[in-house]
Amino acid sequence: MIKPGLKIGIVLMLILVLPSLFFSAYEISNLSKNEAVIDSIYTGQLESILFSLNQYSDDVLSGWANRLERGTEDMNSLLSKNYSIDAVGIKSTDDFELYAKEKIPEDSIGKLNSKLELDFAANLKKVELLQRYVKSGYRKIEALSNSFPNKSLFAFALQQDTLSVKTVLLLVDTNKFIHENLGPKIQTIAQDRFYISVFKNSTDEVYANQFQGGEDKNITQKKEIWLFPQYELGIQMRGNTIEDLVKERTRTNIILLIVMDVILLLGAWFVFKNIRKQIRLNQLKTDFISNVSHEIRTPLALINMYSETLEMGRVSTDDKKKEYYKVINIEANRLSRMVNKILNFSRIERGKREYHFTNSNLNIEIESIVENYRQHFDQNGFEIELNLTDELPDLDLDKEAIAEAIINLIDNGMKYSADVKKLEVSTKIEFGFIRVDVKDYGIGIEKKDQAFVFDKFYRVTSGNLAHKTKGSGIGLSIIKHIMEAHHGKVELESTLGKGSCFSLLFPIKK
């Protein structure tokens, strides 16, 4: 007869020890696969950094083109502000105009003009394609083959009128462009974590971020720069390499498996559950930080560019200086709003956001917000239409929170509008609620996404514009919290391709 203690021991062996041993054997047999997954994760992170640098160089060229297209900057000003641009050529139907750096000798201007015209003719098919693009409402910047050593030639088309199109050629010194534009971005991204270098023809290093002496730099991961096919970005982690991290994790896994065998399956299950939870949390944090980093990049870049221009004394007139100071102030305020949004979200998550209610009128608050945003609308070419109903009753509101909610909706409407740049803000009384509608005529939201847009960190990425538009994914969740604090609610009506209407509903006091 089997003793009760032995029976319990056998049961424990069958339930706990044997499954734990099988689990350990399975994990050991799969270590190589797990390490391959880790390697792919690190590779993906490194490629995302390379993508960011590639995208930044494309943004710089697009910024030049945008300023020329909007008429906010002339050719000579563009040349003086960007020392990497050697010359700008404008080819229209009848003639070819050339704008060159003042340092280029007079006798070389004619040769430069001739070579640019020859390069233009050699790339005529690409140019014609760019012209067709711009006639259909899409402007593209294309790198052209050229006869200038160590130079890059870019072209884009601008619509003069309904019939004629002109082509702009930008002759850029590639090495200067890398040092002037990519250099600061590389330093910002690299910090103390990565070595990042730019190579020409895979071997000649033309730029590298600073690194501590005594460390070996053996960059093997390289990727071609989109706009400069002969140049590559190379990246390597500082300190431990991926192989070192993989080996370290392998040793740790083996030790953990032994420990889990000792504390049996219950301990193993507990550790696995917490590790899985931590990975999910880390992934959410990584996605959030990445989105916020992209979101703040534009105001930081503009502040940096204009402040550097002012610091270097390149602005000659007081009016121009005043304009630059104004842009810096606007972008600083924009950056401040982003930071405040993150801080408010943090307070909400910790349950420490406080609201201060005062007797206020929604019409007055909306008019104030729109007036303060007027210049922002004009700069981005947006038309704002107000339809405010008369004699709205006053409500107990936190004016700062309501302003934050409405500004978030206006910003979203502007970001996700493509061709029709128009916003409508209206108020009305309906079924015991004061209703505030913010309507845009943008890309709209698919039905399957509408139920999740108010969840924190959720972002709609389907569609070309939505995929390219950066955001933190917390704005609408903050709005939802604000409306709940006011005992109201937020609603959404949207049609894909036709626009969206977000509604804030405030209960009327009886």
C-alpha positions in Angstrom: 0.0 0.0 0.0 1.4 3.4 -1.0 1.8 5.8 1.9 -0.1 9.1 1.7 3.1 11.1 1.8 4.6 9.2 -1.1 1.3 9.6 -3.0 1.4 13.3 -2.5 5.0 13.4 -3.6 4.2 11.5 -6.8 1.3 13.8 -7.5 3.5 16.8 -7.0 6.2 15.3 -9.2 3.6 14.6 -11.9 1.9 18.0 -11.6 4.9 20.3 -10.9 8.3 18.8 -11.4 7.8 16.9 -14.6 6.1 19.7 -16.5 8.8 22.1 -15.2 11.5 19.7 -16.5 9.7 19.4 -19.9 9.4 23.2 -20.0 13.1 23.6 -19.2 14.1 21.1 -21.9 11.8 22.9 -24.4 13.2 26.3 -23.6 16.8 25.1 -23.9 16.1 23.6 -27.3 14.6 26.9 -28.5 17.3 29.2 -27.2 18.8 29.7 -30.6 15.3 30.7 -32.0 14.8 33.1 -29.1 18.1 34.8 -29.7 17.3 35.1 -33.4 14.2 37.0 -32.4 16.2 39.3 -30.1 18.7 39.9 -33.0 15.8 40.8 -35.3 14.4 43.2 -32.7 17.7 45.0 -32.3 18.1 45.1 -36.1 14.6 46.6 -36.4 15.5 49.3 -33.9 18.7 50.2 -35.7 16.9 50.3 -39.1 14.3 52.7 -37.6 17.1 55.1 -36.7 18.5 54.9 -40.2 15.0 55.5 -41.6 14.6 58.6 -39.4 17.8 60.1 -40.8 16.8 59.3 -44.3 13.4 60.9 -43.7 15.0 64.0 -42.2 17.2 64.6 -45.3 14.1 64.3 -47.4 12.3 66.7 -45.1 15.1 69.3 -45.5 14.8 69.3 -49.3 11.0 69.4 -49.1 11.3 72.4 -46.8 13.4 74.2 -49.4 10.8 73.4 -52.1 7.9 74.4 -49.9 9.4 77.8 -49.2 10.0 78.4 -52.9 6.6 77.2 -53.8 4.8 79.4 -51.2 6.9 82.4 -52.1 8.2 82.9 -48.5 11.7 82.9 -49.8 13.5 83.9 -53.0 16.4 82.1 -54.7 19.1 84.4 -53.4 17.8 84.1 -49.8 17.8 80.3 -50.2 21.4 80.3 -51.4 22.6 82.6 -48.6 20.9 80.6 -45.8 22.1 77.2 -47.0 25.8 77.0 -47.7 25.4 73.4 -49.1 23.4 74.8 -52.1 25.8 75.9 -54.8 23.3 77.0 -57.5 19.6 77.1 -58.4 18.3 76.8 -61.9 14.8 77.5 -63.1 13.8 76.1 -66.5 10.7 77.4 -68.0 9.2 77.0 -71.5 11.3 79.8 -73.0 14.4 80.3 -71.0 16.8 79.0 -68.3 17.6 81.3 -65.2 20.6 80.6 -63.1 21.2 81.7 -59.5 24.6 80.9 -58.1 26.7 81.6 -55.0 28.5 84.9 -55.0 31.8 83.2 -54.5 31.6 81.5 -58.0 33.8 83.5 -60.5 32.0 85.2 -63.4 33.9 83.2 -66.0 32.6 80.0 -64.4 28.9 81.0 -64.5 28.6 80.3 -68.2 30.2 76.9 -67.9 27.9 76.1 -64.9 24.9 77.3 -66.9 25.8 75.1 -69.9 26.4 72.0 -67.8 23.1 72.4 -65.9 21.2 72.7 -69.2 23.0 69.6 -70.5 22.1 67.6 -67.4 18.5 68.9 -67.7 18.4 67.6 -71.2 19.9 64.2 -70.2 17.2 63.7 -67.6 14.3 65.0 -69.7 12.1 61.9 -69.2 12.3 62.3 -65.4 11.6 66.0 -65.6 8.6 65.4 -67.8 7.3 62.9 -65.3 7.8 65.5 -62.4 5.8 68.0 -64.5 3.0 65.6 -65.0 2.9 64.9 -61.2 2.6 68.6 -60.3 -0.2 69.1 -62.8 -2.1 66.4 -61.1 -1.5 68.1 -57.7 1.4 66.1 -56.4 4.9 67.5 -56.1 7.9 65.2 -56.0 11.6 65.8 -55.6 13.8 63.6 -57.8 17.6 63.1 -57.8 19.0 63.5 -61.3 22.2 62.1 -62.8 24.7 64.9 -63.3 28.2 65.8 -64.5 29.4 67.5 -61.4 31.8 65.6 -59.2 30.9 65.3 -55.5 27.6 67.1 -56.2 24.0 66.1 -56.2 21.4 67.5 -58.5 17.7 67.6 -57.5 14.7 68.7 -59.5 11.0 69.4 -58.8 8.3 71.1 -60.7 6.2 74.2 -59.8 2.9 75.2 -61.3 3.1 78.7 -62.8 -0.5 78.8 -64.0 -3.0 76.4 -65.4 -1.0 75.8 -68.6 2.7 76.3 -67.8 5.0 74.5 -65.4 8.6 75.5 -64.5 11.2 73.1 -63.3 13.6 74.0 -60.4 17.1 72.5 -60.3 19.1 72.4 -57.0 22.8 71.8 -57.3 23.9 70.7 -53.8 27.4 70.0 -52.5 26.7 66.5 -51.0 29.5 66.6 -48.3 28.4 70.1 -47.1 24.7 68.9 -47.0 25.7 66.0 -44.8 27.7 68.2 -42.4 25.2 71.0 -42.4 21.9 69.1 -42.1 22.5 65.5 -41.2 25.3 66.1 -38.8 23.3 67.7 -36.0 20.5 65.2 -36.4 23.1 62.3 -36.2 24.5 63.8 -33.0 21.1 64.1 -31.5 20.0 60.5 -32.3 23.4 58.9 -31.6 24.0 60.5 -28.1 26.1 58.0 -26.1 24.4 54.9 -27.5 25.5 54.5 -31.1 28.3 55.2 -33.6 26.7 56.6 -36.8 28.8 57.4 -39.8 28.2 58.4 -43.4 30.3 56.6 -46.1 30.8 57.3 -49.8 31.0 54.3 -52.0 30.8 52.0 -48.9 34.4 52.7 -47.8 35.3 56.5 -47.5 34.0 57.9 -44.3 32.9 61.5 -44.8 31.2 62.1 -41.5 31.1 60.4 -38.0 29.7 61.4 -34.7 32.1 61.8 -31.8 33.0 58.7 -29.8 35.2 57.9 -26.9 38.7 56.8 -27.7 39.8 53.2 -27.0 36.6 51.7 -28.4 36.8 49.7 -31.6 34.4 50.9 -34.3 33.6 48.2 -36.8 30.4 49.3 -38.6 28.9 46.4 -40.6 25.2 47.5 -40.7 24.9 50.0 -43.5 22.0 51.3 -45.5 21.8 53.5 -48.6 20.6 57.1 -48.3 17.5 57.6 -50.4 18.5 60.9 -52.0 22.3 60.2 -52.3 22.6 56.7 -53.8 26.5 56.8 -53.6 26.4 57.4 -49.8 25.4 55.0 -47.0 24.6 55.4 -43.4 26.3 53.0 -41.1 25.4 52.3 -37.5 26.8 50.3 -34.6 25.9 50.1 -30.9 28.4 51.4 -28.4 29.9 49.2 -25.8 28.3 45.7 -26.0 27.5 44.5 -29.4 24.3 42.6 -30.3 26.3 39.3 -30.1 27.4 40.2 -26.6 23.9 41.0 -25.5 22.7 37.7 -27.1 25.3 35.7 -25.2 24.5 37.5 -22.0 20.8 36.8 -22.4 21.6 33.1 -23.1 23.5 32.8 -19.9 20.7 34.5 -18.0 18.1 32.3 -19.5 19.9 29.1 -18.5 20.3 30.3 -14.9 16.6 31.3 -14.8 15.6 27.9 -16.1 17.6 26.2 -13.4 16.0 28.5 -10.8 12.5 27.8 -12.2 13.2 24.0 -11.9 14.0 24.5 -8.2 11.0 26.6 -7.4 8.8 24.4 -9.6 6.3 25.3 -12.2 4.4 27.8 -10.1 7.5 30.0 -9.8 8.2 29.5 -13.5 4.7 30.6 -14.4 4.9 33.7 -12.2 8.2 34.8 -13.7 6.9 34.2 -17.3 3.7 36.1 -16.6 5.7 39.1 -15.2 8.2 39.1 -18.0 5.5 39.0 -20.6 3.7 41.9 -18.9 7.0 43.9 -18.7 7.6 43.4 -22.4 4.2 44.7 -23.3 4.7 47.7 -21.1 8.1 48.4 -22.6 6.7 48.1 -26.1 3.9 50.6 -25.3 6.5 53.0 -23.8 8.8 52.6 -26.9 6.0 53.3 -29.3 4.8 56.3 -27.3 8.3 57.8 -27.0 8.9 57.2 -30.8 5.7 59.0 -31.7 6.3 61.9 -29.4 9.9 62.2 -30.7 8.6 62.6 -34.2 5.9 65.0 -33.1 8.3 67.4 -31.4 10.9 67.2 -34.2 9.3 69.9 -36.5 9.1 72.7 -33.9 12.6 71.9 -32.6 14.0 71.9 -36.1 12.4 75.3 -36.9 13.5 76.9 -33.7 17.0 75.6 -34.2 17.1 76.8 -37.8 15.8 80.3 -37.2 17.8 80.8 -34.0 21.1 79.7 -35.7 20.3 82.0 -38.6 19.9 84.9 -36.2 22.9 83.9 -34.1 25.1 83.9 -37.2 24.0 87.4 -38.2 22.6 86.4 -41.6 19.4 88.4 -41.1 20.1 92.0 -42.2 16.8 93.8 -41.7 14.8 94.4 -38.4 11.6 93.3 -40.1 13.1 90.0 -41.0 14.5 89.5 -37.5 11.0 90.3 -36.1 9.6 87.7 -38.4 12.1 85.1 -37.3 11.5 85.9 -33.6 7.8 85.5 -34.2 8.3 82.0 -35.8 10.5 81.0 -32.9 7.8 82.1 -30.5 5.0 80.3 -32.3 7.0 77.0 -32.5 8.0 77.3 -28.9 4.4 77.7 -27.9 3.5 74.7 -30.1 6.2 72.7 -28.3 4.9 73.9 -25.0 1.4 72.6 -25.8 2.9 69.2 -26.7 4.7 69.0 -23.4 1.6 70.2 -21.5 -0.4 67.5 -23.2 2.0 64.8 -22.0 2.1 66.3 -18.5 -1.7 66.4 -18.3 -1.9 62.8 -19.6 0.6 61.8 -16.8 -1.6 63.5 -14.2 -4.6 61.7 -15.5 -2.8 58.3 -15.4 -1.9 59.0 -11.8 -5.4 60.3 -10.9 -4.0 63.6 -9.9 -5.3 66.0 -12.6 -7.3 68.8 -10.9 -10.1 70.8 -12.6 -11.0 74.4 -11.5 -14.5 75.3 -12.6 -15.7 78.8 -13.1 -18.9 80.2 -14.6 -18.1 80.7 -18.3 -19.7 81.0 -21.7 -18.6 78.5 -24.4 -19.1 81.0 -27.3 -16.7 83.4 -25.7 -14.1 80.7 -25.1 -14.4 79.4 -28.6 -14.1 82.9 -30.1 -11.0 83.5 -28.0 -9.4 80.2 -29.1 -10.0 80.9 -32.8 -8.7 84.4 -32.6 -5.5 83.2 -30.9 -5.1 80.6 -33.6 -5.9 82.9 -36.5 -2.3 83.3 -37.6 -1.8 79.5 -37.4 -4.7 79.0 -39.7 -3.5 81.6 -42.2 0.1 80.2 -42.3 -1.3 76.8 -43.1 -3.9 78.0 -45.6 -6.9 77.0 -43.6 -10.3 78.6 -43.7 -12.2 78.6 -40.3 -15.9 79.0 -40.2 -17.7 79.8 -36.9 -21.4 79.1 -36.5 -22.2 80.0 -32.9 -25.8 80.0 -31.7 -27.0 83.0 -29.8 -27.8 83.1 -26.0 -26.0 80.0 -24.8 -26.5 79.6 -21.1 -23.3 79.8 -18.9 -21.8 76.6 -17.6 -19.3 75.6 -14.9 -16.2 75.0 -16.9 -12.5 74.5 -16.5 -11.6 77.0 -19.2 -8.0 75.8 -19.6 -9.1 72.1 -20.0 -11.9 73.1 -22.5 -9.4 75.1 -24.5 -7.1 72.2 -24.5 -9.8 69.9 -25.8 -11.0 72.2 -28.6 -7.4 73.0 -29.7 -6.6 69.2 -29.8 -9.6 68.7 -32.1 -8.6 71.7 -34.3 -5.0 70.4 -34.6 -6.3 67.0 -35.6 -8.6 68.5 -38.2 -5.7 70.4 -39.7 -3.2 67.4 -39.6 -5.6 65.1 -41.3 -6.9 67.4 -44.0 -5.5 67.0 -47.5 -7.0 69.0 -50.4 -9.9 70.8 -48.7 -8.4 73.0 -46.0 -11.5 74.1 -44.1 -12.7 73.7 -40.5 -16.1 74.5 -39.1 -16.7 75.1 -35.4 -20.3 75.4 -34.3 -22.4 75.5 -31.1 -26.1 74.6 -30.6 -28.5 73.4 -27.9 -29.8 69.9 -28.4 -31.7 67.5 -26.1 -30.6 69.2 -22.9 -27.0 69.5 -24.0 -24.8 72.3 -25.4 -23.2 70.7 -28.4 -19.8 71.9 -29.7 -19.0 70.5 -33.2 -15.5 70.6 -34.8 -15.8 69.5 -38.3 -13.1 69.0 -41.0 -13.2 67.8 -44.6 -10.1 65.6 -44.4 -9.5 61.9 -44.9 -12.0 60.6 -42.4 -11.9 57.5 -40.2 -12.9 54.0 -41.1 -15.8 52.4 -39.2 -13.6 49.7 -37.6 -11.3 52.3 -36.1 -14.0 54.7 -34.7 -14.7 52.6 -31.6 -11.0 52.8 -30.6 -9.9 56.3 -31.3 -10.5 57.5 -27.7 -8.3 54.7 -26.3 -4.9 55.9 -25.1 -2.0 55.3 -27.5 -4.4 54.2 -30.3 -3.6 55.8 -33.6 -5.2 55.3 -37.0 -2.4 54.5 -39.5 -4.4 53.3 -42.5 -4.2 55.6 -45.5 -1.2 57.5 -46.9 -1.7 60.8 -45.0 -2.6 59.0 -41.7 0.5 56.9 -41.9 2.8 59.8 -42.5 1.2 62.1 -39.9 2.9 61.8 -36.6 1.2 61.9 -33.2 1.4 60.6 -29.6 -2.0 58.8 -29.5 -3.1 60.5 -26.3 -5.0 63.6 -27.5 -8.4 62.1 -27.9 -8.1 60.1 -24.6 -7.4 63.4 -22.8 -10.5 65.0 -24.4 -12.6 62.0 -23.2 -11.3 62.5 -19.7 -12.0 66.2 -19.7 -15.5 65.7 -20.9 -16.1 63.0 -18.2 -14.9 65.5 -15.6 -17.5 68.0 -16.9 -20.2 65.2 -16.7 -20.4 65.3 -20.5 -19.3 63.1 -23.4 -17.6 63.2 -26.8 -19.0 61.7 -30.0 -17.7 61.1 -33.4 -19.3 61.0 -36.9 -16.9 60.3 -39.8 -17.1 59.2 -43.4 -13.9 57.8 -45.0 -12.6 60.3 -47.6 -15.1 63.0 -46.6 -14.1 64.2 -43.2 -14.9 63.9 -39.5 -17.0 65.7 -37.0 -16.1 65.5 -33.3 -18.8 66.7 -30.9 -18.4 67.8 -27.2 -21.7 67.6 -25.3 -22.1 69.5 -22.1 -25.2 68.9 -19.9 -27.2 72.1 -19.2 -27.7 72.8 -15.5 -31.4 72.6 -14.4 
